[in-house]
Amino acid sequence: MVASRYFVSLLVAATGVAGACTRVEVTEPSPGVSLGDGGVAGESAGGAGSVAGDGGHGGDGEYVGAGGEPGTIELGIWPTFAADPSESRDVQAVLASVSALSRGSRTLPLAERWDQLSGATGSPRASTWNRLDAMTQPYRDRGNGVALCIGIVDREQPAWPFSGTLDGDAALAAVERTIDEVYSRYGEQLSHLCFGYELDRYQASASSDERSSLLALLTHAVDYASHHAHRSRKTAIGTALSLQGLADPEADAAELALGDEVVGVYDVLDDAAALKPPEAVVDEVTAALEALAAAPGPRRLLTLFEVGYPSGADAGASQKQQRSYYEALFGLLDTRRDAIGFVGIYGLGDRAAADCEAEALAFGGSTDADVAAAWASARCSMGLRAEPAETDKLVWPDIAAVLSRFR
């Protein structure tokens, strides 16, 4: 373990030096909790600084993803960990990513708030990109995948790096520049690029004008990313919504479901902040697949960017319930492999209480202490191994078998 930490420290330092060669905008981070912080090891106009051509279609042609092929589902494990304040968070994040890789994760799922990735003009924030470079390097070296979701919003909270409207010229140029940065760093290994995060949660409380400007930005971002000159044929583009929203035919989520894949995020608590039963995930995935099948236009795969279930008694759960959740989920997916693009298992390890409490604000906890407590409890024990002992939970042998079976 000491040798591993030494190697990771060198990797972080090396990528930091490399990142220093990139032109960056030196600004203070915007207020808010990064999706990459909090123990998660882990954003055809041709605007300023664009490397996409005018209306180009990408050097490698149309998207041809690996997911959805008979017998295969692309799988990844979120590199979650219990942050130790006495050690470098960046080093801990890279260690978690390497550990997930060693456990069989073929793709690294990551989500970052846009205001943590970029400054007001879309220029890169060096500290965030250096961490992501170090986390993804072992995957890229092996030809494995990277799945990145840019948080235009962070669930119920705005997460863009500037003031003003989302549909103005400055906003559109900024998102183009952020997309350029993603492709320049991870283009060959980027299997999924999405814009989120759980957009329908923000939309539910937004004004009509706010919803309109969000949709305009997302439409532009998806179009720009889809026609980017550096887009690989294996890169799927989409927008991240709650799975519950995708499954509800009465919800407004459908208008935000843009791109060539539909990206769902599973929430373990219901609208009353009560823990859902383990088998509820089957109903939500089934309903989302039925909605996709009934939708007009070309067939699109469903990506389950984040799925998981707690095991802690304080969340009203247990390790047996966590195991039942994954048994139910992958039992269904075994029969629907042709309809699924990617599954991100959340996550590798349990997380520190302080990180989960901060994250809970994005789920509505900023205005309701009981809601915040429920989300914090649920999110902290979703790991496949317990922290800080790093002991495997009851579900781990099942996950190991799934990683092998779907490969």
MIRO-100793 format. One record per residue (C-alpha): residue number from 1; chain; residue in one letter; x, y, z. Coordinates in steps of 0.1 Angstrom, whole numbers. Last residue first. Example, Ala and Ser with C-alpha at 12.3 -4.5 7.8 and 13.67 -1.06 7.14 Angstrom:
# residues 2
+-------+-------+------+-------+-------+-------+
! rotor ! pakol ! doro !     u !     v !     w !
+-------+-------+------+-------+-------+-------+
!     2 !     A !    s !   137 !   -11 !    71 !
!     1 !     A !    a !   123 !   -45 !    78 !
+-------+-------+------+-------+-------+-------+
//
This chain:
# residues 407
+-------+-------+------+-------+-------+-------+
! rotor ! pakol ! doro !     u !     v !     w !
+-------+-------+------+-------+-------+-------+
!   407 !     A !    r !  -175 !   -84 !  -201 !
!   406 !     A !    f !  -210 !   -90 !  -188 !
!   405 !     A !    r !  -203 !  -122 !  -170 !
!   404 !     A !    s !  -170 !  -111 !  -154 !
!   403 !     A !    l !  -182 !   -78 !  -140 !
!   402 !     A !    v !  -214 !   -96 !  -129 !
!   401 !     A !    a !  -194 !  -123 !  -110 !
!   400 !     A !    a !  -174 !   -96 !   -92 !
!   399 !     A !    i !  -206 !   -78 !   -84 !
!   398 !     A !    d !  -221 !  -110 !   -69 !
!   397 !     A !    p !  -189 !  -117 !   -49 !
!   396 !     A !    w !  -191 !   -80 !   -36 !
!   395 !     A !    v !  -227 !   -81 !   -22 !
!   394 !     A !    l !  -219 !   -92 !    13 !
!   393 !     A !    k !  -195 !   -63 !    18 !
!   392 !     A !    d !  -158 !   -63 !    12 !
!   391 !     A !    t !  -136 !   -50 !    39 !
!   390 !     A !    e !  -118 !   -16 !    34 !
!   389 !     A !    a !  -116 !   -11 !    72 !
!   388 !     A !    p !  -122 !    26 !    68 !
!   387 !     A !    e !  -146 !    21 !    52 !
!   386 !     A !    a !  -169 !    -7 !    41 !
!   385 !     A !    r !  -168 !   -22 !     7 !
!   384 !     A !    l !  -193 !   -23 !   -22 !
!   383 !     A !    g !  -201 !    13 !   -13 !
!   382 !     A !    m !  -237 !    27 !    -9 !
!   381 !     A !    s !  -232 !    35 !    28 !
!   380 !     A !    c !  -229 !    73 !    28 !
!   379 !     A !    r !  -255 !    81 !     2 !
!   378 !     A !    a !  -285 !    68 !    23 !
!   377 !     A !    s !  -275 !    85 !    55 !
!   376 !     A !    a !  -268 !   119 !    38 !
!   375 !     A !    w !  -301 !   116 !    18 !
!   374 !     A !    a !  -321 !   111 !    50 !
!   373 !     A !    a !  -303 !   138 !    70 !
!   372 !     A !    a !  -308 !   164 !    42 !
!   371 !     A !    v !  -345 !   155 !    39 !
!   370 !     A !    d !  -349 !   159 !    76 !
!   369 !     A !    a !  -331 !   193 !    76 !
!   368 !     A !    d !  -353 !   207 !    49 !
!   367 !     A !    t !  -344 !   238 !    29 !
!   366 !     A !    s !  -308 !   231 !    18 !
!   365 !     A !    g !  -317 !   194 !    19 !
!   364 !     A !    g !  -333 !   195 !   -15 !
!   363 !     A !    f !  -312 !   169 !   -32 !
!   362 !     A !    a !  -283 !   193 !   -38 !
!   361 !     A !    l !  -280 !   199 !    -1 !
!   360 !     A !    a !  -274 !   162 !     4 !
!   359 !     A !    e !  -238 !   166 !   -10 !
!   358 !     A !    a !  -226 !   185 !    20 !
!   357 !     A !    e !  -240 !   158 !    44 !
!   356 !     A !    c !  -225 !   131 !    23 !
!   355 !     A !    d !  -190 !   147 !    25 !
!   354 !     A !    a !  -193 !   152 !    63 !
!   353 !     A !    a !  -204 !   116 !    68 !
!   352 !     A !    a !  -173 !   101 !    51 !
!   351 !     A !    r !  -180 !    77 !    22 !
!   350 !     A !    d !  -185 !    40 !    17 !
!   349 !     A !    g !  -163 !    24 !   -10 !
!   348 !     A !    l !  -164 !    13 !   -46 !
!   347 !     A !    g !  -197 !    29 !   -57 !
!   346 !     A !    y !  -221 !    34 !   -72 !
!   345 !     A !    i !  -221 !     9 !  -101 !
!   344 !     A !    g !  -221 !    28 !  -135 !
!   343 !     A !    v !  -240 !     8 !  -161 !
!   342 !     A !    f !  -235 !    14 !  -198 !
!   341 !     A !    g !  -254 !    11 !  -231 !
!   340 !     A !    i !  -285 !   -10 !  -222 !
!   339 !     A !    a !  -311 !   -21 !  -247 !
!   338 !     A !    d !  -295 !   -52 !  -261 !
!   337 !     A !    r !  -286 !   -65 !  -227 !
!   336 !     A !    r !  -323 !   -67 !  -217 !
!   335 !     A !    t !  -327 !  -102 !  -202 !
!   334 !     A !    d !  -295 !  -101 !  -181 !
!   333 !     A !    l !  -304 !   -65 !  -173 !
!   332 !     A !    l !  -334 !   -77 !  -153 !
!   331 !     A !    g !  -314 !  -102 !  -132 !
!   330 !     A !    f !  -288 !   -75 !  -129 !
!   329 !     A !    l !  -312 !   -51 !  -112 !
!   328 !     A !    a !  -329 !   -77 !   -89 !
!   327 !     A !    e !  -296 !   -92 !   -78 !
!   326 !     A !    y !  -282 !   -58 !   -73 !
!   325 !     A !    y !  -310 !   -47 !   -50 !
!   324 !     A !    s !  -311 !   -80 !   -31 !
!   323 !     A !    r !  -274 !   -75 !   -23 !
!   322 !     A !    q !  -281 !   -41 !    -9 !
!   321 !     A !    q !  -310 !   -55 !    11 !
!   320 !     A !    k !  -288 !   -82 !    26 !
!   319 !     A !    q !  -262 !   -56 !    35 !
!   318 !     A !    s !  -288 !   -37 !    54 !
!   317 !     A !    a !  -311 !    -7 !    50 !
!   316 !     A !    g !  -331 !    18 !    71 !
!   315 !     A !    a !  -305 !    45 !    63 !
!   314 !     A !    d !  -292 !    44 !    98 !
!   313 !     A !    a !  -289 !     6 !    94 !
!   312 !     A !    g !  -264 !    11 !    66 !
!   311 !     A !    s !  -264 !   -10 !    34 !
!   310 !     A !    p !  -272 !    16 !     8 !
!   309 !     A !    y !  -282 !    10 !   -28 !
!   308 !     A !    g !  -266 !    17 !   -62 !
!   307 !     A !    v !  -270 !    28 !   -97 !
!   306 !     A !    e !  -253 !    58 !  -115 !
!   305 !     A !    f !  -249 !    62 !  -152 !
!   304 !     A !    l !  -277 !    38 !  -162 !
!   303 !     A !    t !  -274 !    42 !  -199 !
!   302 !     A !    l !  -305 !    35 !  -220 !
!   301 !     A !    l !  -299 !    28 !  -257 !
!   300 !     A !    r !  -316 !    48 !  -284 !
!   299 !     A !    r !  -338 !    36 !  -313 !
!   298 !     A !    p !  -343 !    63 !  -340 !
!   297 !     A !    g !  -373 !    86 !  -338 !
!   296 !     A !    p !  -405 !    84 !  -319 !
!   295 !     A !    a !  -406 !    73 !  -283 !
!   294 !     A !    a !  -425 !    40 !  -275 !
!   293 !     A !    a !  -394 !    19 !  -270 !
!   292 !     A !    l !  -378 !    46 !  -248 !
!   291 !     A !    a !  -409 !    48 !  -226 !
!   290 !     A !    e !  -409 !    10 !  -223 !
!   289 !     A !    l !  -372 !    11 !  -213 !
!   288 !     A !    a !  -378 !    37 !  -187 !
!   287 !     A !    a !  -407 !    17 !  -173 !
!   286 !     A !    t !  -386 !   -14 !  -170 !
!   285 !     A !    v !  -357 !     5 !  -154 !
!   284 !     A !    e !  -381 !    20 !  -129 !
!   283 !     A !    d !  -399 !   -12 !  -121 !
!   282 !     A !    v !  -367 !   -31 !  -117 !
!   281 !     A !    v !  -352 !    -4 !   -94 !
!   280 !     A !    a !  -381 !    -8 !   -70 !
!   279 !     A !    e !  -368 !   -43 !   -61 !
!   278 !     A !    p !  -346 !   -30 !   -33 !
!   277 !     A !    p !  -375 !   -11 !   -15 !
!   276 !     A !    k !  -373 !    27 !   -18 !
!   275 !     A !    l !  -359 !    46 !    12 !
!   274 !     A !    a !  -381 !    75 !    22 !
!   273 !     A !    a !  -373 !   111 !    12 !
!   272 !     A !    a !  -410 !   118 !     4 !
!   271 !     A !    d !  -403 !   120 !   -33 !
!   270 !     A !    d !  -386 !    85 !   -31 !
!   269 !     A !    l !  -351 !    77 !   -19 !
!   268 !     A !    v !  -326 !    54 !   -37 !
!   267 !     A !    d !  -322 !    77 !   -67 !
!   266 !     A !    y !  -312 !    61 !   -99 !
!   265 !     A !    v !  -295 !    82 !  -126 !
!   264 !     A !    g !  -306 !    77 !  -162 !
!   263 !     A !    v !  -289 !    87 !  -194 !
!   262 !     A !    v !  -307 !    84 !  -228 !
!   261 !     A !    e !  -284 !    77 !  -258 !
!   260 !     A !    d !  -280 !    94 !  -291 !
!   259 !     A !    g !  -285 !   129 !  -278 !
!   258 !     A !    l !  -312 !   148 !  -259 !
!   257 !     A !    a !  -336 !   137 !  -231 !
!   256 !     A !    l !  -345 !   172 !  -219 !
!   255 !     A !    e !  -379 !   172 !  -235 !
!   254 !     A !    a !  -386 !   138 !  -221 !
!   253 !     A !    a !  -381 !   149 !  -185 !
!   252 !     A !    d !  -415 !   167 !  -184 !
!   251 !     A !    a !  -431 !   140 !  -163 !
!   250 !     A !    e !  -465 !   123 !  -170 !
!   249 !     A !    p !  -449 !    93 !  -187 !
!   248 !     A !    d !  -428 !    87 !  -156 !
!   247 !     A !    a !  -399 !    63 !  -162 !
!   246 !     A !    l !  -375 !    90 !  -174 !
!   245 !     A !    g !  -383 !   110 !  -143 !
!   244 !     A !    q !  -377 !    81 !  -120 !
!   243 !     A !    l !  -344 !    74 !  -138 !
!   242 !     A !    s !  -333 !   109 !  -129 !
!   241 !     A !    l !  -319 !   128 !  -159 !
!   240 !     A !    a !  -285 !   129 !  -175 !
!   239 !     A !    t !  -282 !   142 !  -210 !
!   238 !     A !    g !  -266 !   123 !  -239 !
!   237 !     A !    i !  -236 !   117 !  -261 !
!   236 !     A !    a !  -221 !    83 !  -269 !
!   235 !     A !    t !  -184 !    81 !  -278 !
!   234 !     A !    k !  -175 !    49 !  -297 !
!   233 !     A !    r !  -171 !    66 !  -331 !
!   232 !     A !    s !  -146 !    90 !  -315 !
!   231 !     A !    r !  -153 !   127 !  -314 !
!   230 !     A !    h !  -123 !   149 !  -323 !
!   229 !     A !    a !  -140 !   168 !  -351 !
!   228 !     A !    h !  -170 !   175 !  -329 !
!   227 !     A !    h !  -204 !   169 !  -345 !
!   226 !     A !    s !  -220 !   152 !  -314 !
!   225 !     A !    a !  -203 !   175 !  -289 !
!   224 !     A !    y !  -216 !   206 !  -307 !
!   223 !     A !    d !  -251 !   192 !  -311 !
!   222 !     A !    v !  -253 !   181 !  -274 !
!   221 !     A !    a !  -240 !   214 !  -262 !
!   220 !     A !    h !  -263 !   235 !  -284 !
!   219 !     A !    t !  -294 !   215 !  -273 !
!   218 !     A !    l !  -283 !   217 !  -237 !
!   217 !     A !    l !  -278 !   254 !  -238 !
!   216 !     A !    a !  -312 !   260 !  -254 !
!   215 !     A !    l !  -329 !   236 !  -229 !
!   214 !     A !    l !  -314 !   255 !  -200 !
!   213 !     A !    s !  -326 !   288 !  -215 !
!   212 !     A !    s !  -361 !   275 !  -218 !
!   211 !     A !    r !  -362 !   261 !  -184 !
!   210 !     A !    e !  -350 !   293 !  -169 !
!   209 !     A !    d !  -376 !   313 !  -188 !
!   208 !     A !    s !  -404 !   291 !  -176 !
!   207 !     A !    s !  -392 !   293 !  -140 !
!   206 !     A !    a !  -372 !   265 !  -124 !
!   205 !     A !    s !  -385 !   243 !   -96 !
!   204 !     A !    a !  -390 !   210 !  -115 !
!   203 !     A !    q !  -363 !   218 !  -140 !
!   202 !     A !    y !  -336 !   214 !  -114 !
!   201 !     A !    r !  -347 !   179 !  -105 !
!   200 !     A !    d !  -352 !   172 !  -142 !
!   199 !     A !    l !  -316 !   179 !  -150 !
!   198 !     A !    e !  -303 !   150 !  -129 !
!   197 !     A !    y !  -268 !   162 !  -135 !
!   196 !     A !    g !  -265 !   168 !  -163 !
!   195 !     A !    f !  -246 !   168 !  -196 !
!   194 !     A !    c !  -232 !   135 !  -208 !
!   193 !     A !    l !  -201 !   123 !  -225 !
!   192 !     A !    h !  -198 !    85 !  -228 !
!   191 !     A !    s !  -171 !    62 !  -242 !
!   190 !     A !    l !  -142 !    87 !  -240 !
!   189 !     A !    q !  -111 !    67 !  -246 !
!   188 !     A !    e !   -99 !    83 !  -278 !
!   187 !     A !    g !  -112 !   118 !  -269 !
!   186 !     A !    y !   -99 !   120 !  -234 !
!   185 !     A !    r !   -77 !   151 !  -232 !
!   184 !     A !    s !   -85 !   171 !  -263 !
!   183 !     A !    y !  -121 !   158 !  -263 !
!   182 !     A !    v !  -128 !   171 !  -228 !
!   181 !     A !    e !  -111 !   204 !  -234 !
!   180 !     A !    d !  -131 !   211 !  -265 !
!   179 !     A !    i !  -163 !   203 !  -246 !
!   178 !     A !    t !  -153 !   230 !  -220 !
!   177 !     A !    r !  -146 !   255 !  -248 !
!   176 !     A !    e !  -180 !   248 !  -264 !
!   175 !     A !    v !  -197 !   253 !  -231 !
!   174 !     A !    a !  -181 !   287 !  -227 !
!   173 !     A !    a !  -190 !   297 !  -263 !
!   172 !     A !    l !  -226 !   289 !  -256 !
!   171 !     A !    a !  -226 !   308 !  -223 !
!   170 !     A !    a !  -210 !   339 !  -239 !
!   169 !     A !    d !  -235 !   339 !  -268 !
!   168 !     A !    g !  -265 !   339 !  -245 !
!   167 !     A !    d !  -287 !   308 !  -238 !
!   166 !     A !    l !  -276 !   301 !  -203 !
!   165 !     A !    t !  -284 !   336 !  -190 !
!   164 !     A !    g !  -262 !   357 !  -169 !
!   163 !     A !    s !  -237 !   350 !  -142 !
!   162 !     A !    f !  -208 !   325 !  -149 !
!   161 !     A !    p !  -195 !   291 !  -139 !
!   160 !     A !    w !  -227 !   270 !  -143 !
!   159 !     A !    a !  -237 !   247 !  -114 !
!   158 !     A !    p !  -273 !   256 !  -107 !
!   157 !     A !    q !  -288 !   236 !   -78 !
!   156 !     A !    e !  -316 !   210 !   -78 !
!   155 !     A !    r !  -294 !   182 !   -92 !
!   154 !     A !    d !  -260 !   197 !   -97 !
!   153 !     A !    v !  -267 !   218 !  -129 !
!   152 !     A !    i !  -246 !   221 !  -159 !
!   151 !     A !    g !  -229 !   191 !  -144 !
!   150 !     A !    i !  -206 !   176 !  -170 !
!   149 !     A !    c !  -209 !   138 !  -171 !
!   148 !     A !    l !  -178 !   118 !  -180 !
!   147 !     A !    a !  -175 !    82 !  -189 !
!   146 !     A !    v !  -139 !    71 !  -195 !
!   145 !     A !    g !  -131 !    38 !  -212 !
!   144 !     A !    n !  -103 !    13 !  -212 !
!   143 !     A !    g !   -73 !    13 !  -236 !
!   142 !     A !    r !   -50 !     2 !  -209 !
!   141 !     A !    d !   -31 !    35 !  -206 !
!   140 !     A !    r !   -64 !    53 !  -208 !
!   139 !     A !    y !   -76 !    35 !  -177 !
!   138 !     A !    p !   -44 !    41 !  -157 !
!   137 !     A !    q !   -45 !    78 !  -168 !
!   136 !     A !    t !   -81 !    84 !  -158 !
!   135 !     A !    m !   -75 !    94 !  -122 !
!   134 !     A !    a !   -43 !   114 !  -129 !
!   133 !     A !    d !   -60 !   133 !  -157 !
!   132 !     A !    l !   -91 !   139 !  -135 !
!   131 !     A !    r !   -69 !   154 !  -107 !
!   130 !     A !    n !   -50 !   176 !  -132 !
!   129 !     A !    w !   -83 !   187 !  -147 !
!   128 !     A !    t !   -97 !   198 !  -113 !
!   127 !     A !    s !   -66 !   217 !  -103 !
!   126 !     A !    a !   -61 !   234 !  -136 !
!   125 !     A !    r !   -95 !   250 !  -140 !
!   124 !     A !    p !  -100 !   250 !  -177 !
!   123 !     A !    s !  -112 !   279 !  -198 !
!   122 !     A !    g !  -150 !   279 !  -203 !
!   121 !     A !    t !  -152 !   317 !  -203 !
!   120 !     A !    a !  -165 !   319 !  -167 !
!   119 !     A !    g !  -140 !   294 !  -154 !
!   118 !     A !    s !  -142 !   257 !  -161 !
!   117 !     A !    l !  -142 !   222 !  -146 !
!   116 !     A !    q !  -154 !   231 !  -111 !
!   115 !     A !    d !  -181 !   255 !  -124 !
!   114 !     A !    w !  -193 !   227 !  -147 !
!   113 !     A !    r !  -199 !   204 !  -118 !
!   112 !     A !    e !  -181 !   171 !  -122 !
!   111 !     A !    a !  -193 !   136 !  -128 !
!   110 !     A !    l !  -170 !   106 !  -133 !
!   109 !     A !    p !  -175 !    69 !  -144 !
!   108 !     A !    l !  -143 !    50 !  -151 !
!   107 !     A !    t !  -148 !    22 !  -176 !
!   106 !     A !    r !  -136 !   -14 !  -174 !
!   105 !     A !    s !  -141 !   -18 !  -136 !
!   104 !     A !    g !  -126 !   -52 !  -127 !
!   103 !     A !    r !  -115 !   -48 !   -91 !
!   102 !     A !    s !   -81 !   -36 !  -102 !
!   101 !     A !    l !   -98 !    -7 !  -120 !
!   100 !     A !    a !  -118 !     2 !   -90 !
!    99 !     A !    s !   -86 !     2 !   -69 !
!    98 !     A !    v !   -69 !    24 !   -94 !
!    97 !     A !    s !   -98 !    49 !   -93 !
!    96 !     A !    a !   -98 !    48 !   -54 !
!    95 !     A !    l !   -60 !    54 !   -54 !
!    94 !     A !    v !   -65 !    84 !   -77 !
!    93 !     A !    a !   -91 !    99 !   -54 !
!    92 !     A !    q !   -70 !    94 !   -23 !
!    91 !     A !    v !   -41 !   111 !   -40 !
!    90 !     A !    d !   -64 !   141 !   -50 !
!    89 !     A !    r !   -78 !   142 !   -14 !
!    88 !     A !    s !   -43 !   146 !     0 !
!    87 !     A !    e !   -41 !   130 !    34 !
!    86 !     A !    s !   -50 !   141 !    70 !
!    85 !     A !    p !   -86 !   149 !    60 !
!    84 !     A !    d !   -92 !   112 !    52 !
!    83 !     A !    a !  -120 !   109 !    26 !
!    82 !     A !    a !  -141 !    78 !    28 !
!    81 !     A !    f !  -140 !    66 !    -8 !
!    80 !     A !    t !  -160 !    65 !   -40 !
!    79 !     A !    p !  -144 !    54 !   -73 !
!    78 !     A !    w !  -176 !    48 !   -93 !
!    77 !     A !    i !  -174 !    13 !  -107 !
!    76 !     A !    g !  -178 !     7 !  -144 !
!    75 !     A !    l !  -197 !   -16 !  -167 !
!    74 !     A !    e !  -202 !   -18 !  -205 !
!    73 !     A !    i !  -229 !   -44 !  -212 !
!    72 !     A !    t !  -222 !   -73 !  -234 !
!    71 !     A !    g !  -240 !  -105 !  -245 !
!    70 !     A !    p !  -255 !   -91 !  -277 !
!    69 !     A !    e !  -242 !   -56 !  -284 !
!    68 !     A !    g !  -261 !   -29 !  -265 !
!    67 !     A !    g !  -230 !   -12 !  -253 !
!    66 !     A !    a !  -199 !   -11 !  -276 !
!    65 !     A !    g !  -209 !    22 !  -292 !
!    64 !     A !    v !  -210 !    31 !  -329 !
!    63 !     A !    y !  -215 !    69 !  -331 !
!    62 !     A !    e !  -213 !    84 !  -365 !
!    61 !     A !    g !  -181 !    91 !  -384 !
!    60 !     A !    d !  -145 !    88 !  -372 !
!    59 !     A !    g !  -132 !   124 !  -377 !
!    58 !     A !    g !  -163 !   140 !  -364 !
!    57 !     A !    h !  -193 !   152 !  -383 !
!    56 !     A !    g !  -183 !   188 !  -392 !
!    55 !     A !    g !  -210 !   215 !  -391 !
!    54 !     A !    d !  -184 !   243 !  -389 !
!    53 !     A !    g !  -154 !   224 !  -376 !
!    52 !     A !    a !  -148 !   217 !  -340 !
!    51 !     A !    v !  -115 !   230 !  -325 !
!    50 !     A !    s !  -133 !   259 !  -309 !
!    49 !     A !    g !  -113 !   287 !  -293 !
!    48 !     A !    a !  -140 !   312 !  -300 !
!    47 !     A !    g !  -171 !   296 !  -313 !
!    46 !     A !    g !  -175 !   269 !  -340 !
!    45 !     A !    a !  -213 !   269 !  -339 !
!    44 !     A !    s !  -218 !   234 !  -349 !
!    43 !     A !    e !  -184 !   197 !  -183 !
!    42 !     A !    g !  -143 !   123 !   -91 !
!    41 !     A !    a !  -130 !   100 !   -72 !
!    40 !     A !    v !  -161 !   107 !   -53 !
!    39 !     A !    g !  -154 !   113 !   -17 !
!    38 !     A !    g !  -173 !   146 !   -13 !
!    37 !     A !    d !  -155 !   163 !   -41 !
!    36 !     A !    g !  -160 !   153 !   -78 !
!    35 !     A !    l !  -197 !   163 !   -76 !
!    34 !     A !    s !  -183 !   196 !   -64 !
!    33 !     A !    v !  -201 !   213 !   -35 !
!    32 !     A !    g !  -211 !   249 !   -39 !
!    31 !     A !    p !  -195 !   283 !   -42 !
!    30 !     A !    s !  -176 !   291 !   -74 !
!    29 !     A !    p !  -139 !   282 !   -75 !
!    28 !     A !    e !  -116 !   312 !   -74 !
!    27 !     A !    t !  -102 !   321 !  -107 !
!    26 !     A !    v !   -70 !   315 !  -127 !
!    25 !     A !    e !   -80 !   308 !  -163 !
!    24 !     A !    v !   -59 !   281 !  -178 !
!    23 !     A !    r !   -37 !   276 !  -208 !
!    22 !     A !    t !   -25 !   241 !  -208 !
!    21 !     A !    c !    12 !   235 !  -201 !
!    20 !     A !    a !     5 !   233 !  -163 !
!    19 !     A !    g !   -15 !   202 !  -170 !
!    18 !     A !    a !    16 !   183 !  -178 !
!    17 !     A !    v !    32 !   193 !  -145 !
!    16 !     A !    g !     0 !   184 !  -126 !
!    15 !     A !    t !    -1 !   151 !  -145 !
!    14 !     A !    a !    34 !   143 !  -132 !
!    13 !     A !    a !    26 !   153 !   -97 !
!    12 !     A !    v !    -6 !   132 !   -96 !
!    11 !     A !    l !    13 !   102 !  -110 !
!    10 !     A !    l !    42 !   106 !   -86 !
!     9 !     A !    s !    17 !   106 !   -57 !
!     8 !     A !    v !     0 !    76 !   -72 !
!     7 !     A !    f !    33 !    57 !   -73 !
!     6 !     A !    y !    41 !    66 !   -37 !
!     5 !     A !    r !     6 !    56 !   -26 !
!     4 !     A !    s !    10 !    22 !   -43 !
!     3 !     A !    a !    44 !    17 !   -26 !
!     2 !     A !    v !    29 !    24 !     8 !
!     1 !     A !    m !     0 !     0 !     0 !
+-------+-------+------+-------+-------+-------+
//
